[in-house]
Each structure stands twice: as structure tokens, then as C-alpha cells.
Amino acid sequence: MEAQVDRTSLQEVRALLAKFSDGARRAHARSLNKTVTKSRTESSKEVRKQVRLNAAYVKSLLTITEASERRLQAKISTPTRGLLMSRFSTDTSISGDKVGWLKPPSVPPRGIRVKVKPTGGAKVFGGDEIVGKPFYMVLPGTTGRVAIVGRRATIGSQGGQIKVFYGPSLSQVFTDVKDDISEPLALYQMQQFEKEIDAILRGF
């Protein structure tokens, strides 16, 4: 038995392989982007089990960089700086997303109350390294965002006697929870890749 492959058939095979190769990279990129989008949703859920923040705010801080056919990598980035402690105020007019204070609100008679964890009770915020009690200040360069601040006992390392209080950074919390979701997301990415490859094969 003799088999022959003429030049036309060979060219068709090469074209098919080239098309599949391009399609495989496209499938990989699409599966990565679907996975990183799902990862942001799942990460937000896990983060909010650790810190008392609303879903919209957490989502806004989980920045996605999508993959492309040239760059087969997708990732989520988070701010490394701590979140303003005022974000954990029990007063929603202080902690909410849509705040616009023109001048600082008054400190409640019983002190500034904060709640970092979603469970447990609120606490009166004291603050270290300050003289007297903490108070509110409208941050310059913002649309009226209020910070919890205090007067330092000594001038800070970068100058200034006002200390702005920060809580945990989202980056810290994200690092703590990402291992919990990595395994199911790896499986999800594989499933999405297989679906994309199936779609490519059906198109041949």
C-alpha cells in the first residue's frame, strides 16, 4: 500500500496547524481572563469575611490585568498601603463611598467607634503615639473623604504633627485568602480552556 501527500494537501495541513496554534493561544488567553474575573468575585467574598467592607469598594480595589495572545498572563493587583481607619467607622456618613464633607464632623461624645472585623462588636478607637483623643480631618486632595487623625506626641519621621490612622491593607488580606481559592480556580481555568478548545475544533 502506498500513500502520497501532494503539495496542496501539505499546505492545507500546515494552514490547519497554524490556525489551531493561533486558536490555542486565543483559547488560553480567554480562559485566563474568565478565570481572573471569577477570581476577583471570589476574592471579594473571602476578603469581606475578614474585614468589614462593602462589595463595591473591595471590587474597586481589586484591579484586573487581562491576558492577551502575546502575553498569556492575567493577574489581580491590590493597593499595598493600609486602608483609612475611617473606612471602618460604624458611622456610614464617615465610612461610606459617597461622602463629601466640606468640614470635619464633630467627634461623638462617647468617642469614635470602629469595627474592622465583620463579626464581633465595635470599639472606641484610641490610637497610639498621639496626645489627647483622635478626631476627624477632611483629607486634602479628595472629594471630602474624612480620616481619623491625632496630634503626635513628637514630630513624625516625615515631619508634621498630625498622624493619619490606617487599618490593614487590602494587599495583606488578599494574600491571606488567595491560597483558599487557588485550587478551585485552577480547576475552573482548565475547564474554561477545554471549552474554548472545543469551540475552536467545532469551527474547523
C-alpha positions as CSV (number, residue, x, y, z in Angstrom):
1,M,0.0,0.0,0.0
2,E,1.3,3.4,-0.9
3,A,0.2,6.7,0.5
4,Q,1.1,10.0,-1.1
5,V,0.8,13.6,0.2
6,D,0.8,16.1,-2.5
7,R,2.0,19.7,-2.1
8,T,-1.6,21.0,-1.9
9,S,-2.5,18.6,0.9
10,L,0.6,19.5,2.8
11,Q,-0.1,23.2,2.5
12,E,-3.6,22.6,3.8
13,V,-2.3,20.7,6.8
14,R,0.2,23.4,7.6
15,A,-2.6,26.0,7.4
16,L,-4.7,23.9,9.7
17,L,-2.0,23.5,12.2
18,A,-1.2,27.2,12.1
19,K,-4.8,28.1,12.6
20,F,-5.0,25.7,15.6
21,S,-1.8,27.0,17.1
22,D,-3.2,30.6,17.0
23,G,-6.5,29.3,18.3
24,A,-4.9,27.6,21.2
25,R,-3.2,30.8,22.3
26,R,-6.5,32.6,22.0
27,A,-8.3,29.9,24.0
28,H,-5.6,30.1,26.7
29,A,-6.0,33.9,26.9
30,R,-9.8,33.7,27.1
31,S,-9.7,31.1,29.7
32,L,-7.3,33.1,31.8
33,N,-9.5,36.2,31.5
34,K,-12.6,34.4,32.5
35,T,-10.7,32.9,35.5
36,V,-9.3,36.2,36.7
37,T,-12.8,37.8,36.5
38,K,-14.1,34.9,38.6
39,S,-11.1,35.3,40.9
40,R,-12.0,38.9,41.6
41,T,-15.5,37.9,42.6
42,E,-14.4,35.0,44.8
43,S,-11.6,37.1,46.3
44,S,-14.0,39.9,47.2
45,K,-16.2,37.4,49.0
46,E,-13.3,36.0,51.0
47,V,-11.9,39.4,51.8
48,R,-15.2,40.5,53.2
49,K,-15.2,37.6,55.5
50,Q,-12.0,39.1,57.0
51,V,-12.7,42.8,57.1
52,R,-15.9,44.8,57.2
53,L,-16.0,46.5,53.8
54,N,-18.8,46.7,51.2
55,A,-18.6,44.7,48.0
56,A,-18.4,47.7,45.6
57,Y,-15.4,49.2,47.5
58,V,-13.5,45.9,47.6
59,K,-14.1,45.3,43.9
60,S,-12.8,48.8,43.0
61,L,-9.5,47.9,44.7
62,L,-9.0,44.6,43.0
63,T,-7.6,45.7,39.7
64,I,-7.5,43.2,36.9
65,T,-4.8,43.0,34.2
66,E,-6.1,40.8,31.4
67,A,-4.1,38.3,29.3
68,S,-3.6,38.6,25.6
69,E,-2.5,36.2,22.9
70,R,1.0,37.7,23.2
71,R,1.1,37.8,26.9
72,L,-0.5,34.8,28.5
73,Q,-0.8,36.1,32.0
74,A,-3.7,37.6,33.9
75,K,-3.4,39.0,37.4
76,I,-5.1,40.9,40.2
77,S,-3.4,43.8,41.8
78,T,-4.2,45.4,45.2
79,P,-3.1,48.6,46.9
80,T,-0.2,47.9,49.4
81,R,-1.0,50.9,51.6
82,G,-3.3,50.4,54.5
83,L,-6.9,51.4,54.3
84,L,-8.0,54.5,56.1
85,M,-9.2,53.6,59.6
86,S,-12.2,55.8,58.9
87,R,-13.4,53.2,56.4
88,F,-14.2,51.0,59.4
89,S,-16.2,53.7,61.2
90,T,-19.6,52.5,62.4
91,D,-21.0,55.8,61.1
92,T,-21.9,55.3,57.4
93,S,-21.7,59.0,56.8
94,I,-17.9,58.6,57.5
95,S,-17.2,55.2,56.1
96,G,-19.4,55.2,53.1
97,D,-18.3,55.5,49.5
98,K,-20.3,58.6,48.7
99,V,-19.1,61.0,51.3
100,G,-18.3,64.7,50.6
101,W,-17.5,66.5,53.8
102,L,-16.6,70.2,53.5
103,K,-15.5,70.4,57.1
104,P,-14.7,67.7,59.6
105,P,-17.7,66.2,61.5
106,S,-17.8,66.5,65.3
107,V,-16.4,63.7,67.4
108,P,-19.3,61.8,69.2
109,P,-19.4,62.4,72.9
110,R,-18.5,58.7,73.5
111,G,-15.7,58.7,71.0
112,I,-15.1,57.4,67.5
113,R,-16.3,53.9,67.1
114,V,-14.8,51.5,64.6
115,K,-15.4,47.9,63.6
116,V,-12.7,46.2,61.5
117,K,-13.9,42.6,61.5
118,P,-17.4,41.7,60.2
119,T,-18.1,39.8,63.4
120,G,-17.8,41.0,67.0
121,G,-18.6,44.3,68.5
122,A,-17.4,47.9,67.7
123,K,-14.7,49.5,69.7
124,V,-13.9,53.1,70.7
125,F,-10.8,54.0,68.8
126,G,-7.9,55.3,70.9
127,G,-4.8,55.4,68.8
128,D,-1.2,55.2,69.8
129,E,1.5,57.9,69.6
130,I,-0.8,60.8,70.0
131,V,-1.6,63.3,72.6
132,G,-5.3,63.5,73.6
133,K,-8.1,61.9,71.7
134,P,-8.4,61.2,68.0
135,F,-10.5,63.5,65.8
136,Y,-11.7,63.8,62.2
137,M,-10.0,65.7,59.4
138,V,-11.0,66.2,55.8
139,L,-8.1,64.9,53.6
140,P,-6.8,67.5,51.2
141,G,-7.0,66.5,47.5
142,T,-10.1,64.3,48.0
143,T,-13.7,64.9,47.3
144,G,-14.4,65.2,51.0
145,R,-13.0,61.9,52.4
146,V,-12.7,62.0,56.2
147,A,-9.7,60.5,58.0
148,I,-9.3,59.7,61.7
149,V,-6.3,61.6,62.9
150,G,-4.5,62.6,66.1
151,R,-1.8,65.0,67.3
152,R,1.6,63.3,67.6
153,A,3.5,63.5,70.8
154,T,6.6,64.1,68.7
155,I,7.1,65.2,65.1
156,G,6.9,62.2,62.7
157,S,9.8,60.9,60.7
158,Q,8.5,62.7,57.6
159,G,7.6,65.9,59.5
160,G,4.3,67.1,60.7
161,Q,2.4,66.6,64.0
162,I,-0.8,65.1,62.5
163,K,-0.9,61.3,62.4
164,V,-3.4,59.7,60.0
165,F,-4.6,56.3,61.2
166,Y,-4.7,53.4,58.8
167,G,-6.0,49.8,59.2
168,P,-4.9,46.7,57.3
169,S,-4.1,46.9,53.7
170,L,-6.2,45.1,51.1
171,S,-3.0,43.5,49.9
172,Q,-2.4,41.9,53.3
173,V,-5.9,40.5,53.4
174,F,-5.8,39.3,49.8
175,T,-2.5,37.5,50.5
176,D,-4.2,35.7,53.4
177,V,-7.2,34.5,51.3
178,K,-5.8,33.8,47.9
179,D,-4.5,30.3,48.8
180,D,-8.0,29.3,49.8
181,I,-9.3,29.9,46.3
182,S,-6.3,29.0,44.2
183,E,-7.2,25.3,43.8
184,P,-10.8,25.6,42.7
185,L,-9.8,28.5,40.4
186,A,-7.1,26.3,38.8
187,L,-9.8,23.7,38.0
188,Y,-12.1,26.4,36.7
189,Q,-9.4,27.7,34.4
190,M,-8.8,24.2,33.0
191,Q,-12.5,23.7,32.3
192,Q,-12.7,27.1,30.5
193,F,-9.7,26.2,28.4
194,E,-11.2,22.9,27.4
195,K,-14.5,24.7,26.4
196,E,-12.6,27.2,24.3
197,I,-10.6,24.4,22.6
198,D,-13.8,22.5,21.8
199,A,-15.3,25.7,20.3
200,I,-12.2,26.0,18.0
201,L,-12.4,22.4,16.9
202,R,-16.0,22.7,16.1
203,G,-15.1,25.6,13.8
204,F,-12.7,23.6,11.7
